[in-house]
Amino acid sequence: MARHKKQPETSKPAANPGLKILVTGANGFVGQNLIRELVELGHDVYALVRSDADVPAGVTLLQGDLLKPSSLPELGKFDRAFY
């Protein structure tokens, strides 16, 4: 019977650092934790919120409401989006 070496565990999964990522609902519990993790992984994070928000350093804050398209800023192109 062949034995396999156990791979060492890492605290964070491998990622593609430097992705441009949009997160909507950044004021919420999930959004706050998600943007914090994405920043720690080295991504360029943009947080879309309806009103002012307290976001971690390094996060670009965008104001707008997905239900009111006329309120949305020019978003441009993102590599990933979480909503």
ZIJOJO-V588878 format. One line per field, one symbol per residue. ss: DSSP state (H for helix, E for strand, - for the rest). psi: psi as a letter, one per 20 degrees, with the letter a starting at -180 (. if undefined). burial: 1 if it has 16 or more other C-alpha atoms within 10 Angstrom, else 0. A space follows every 50 residues. Layout:
BEGIN
ss=???
psi=???
burial=???
END
This chain:
BEGIN
ss=-------------------EEEEE----HHHHHHHHHHHH---EEEEEE- ---------EEEE-E--EHHH--------EEE-
psi=pqppppppqqhqqqrnqjqopppqkihrgggghghgghghijqoppopqh rqqoqqqippppprphinhiiprohbpqhqpp.
burial=00000000000000000010111111100011011101101011111111 001010001011111000000100000000000
END
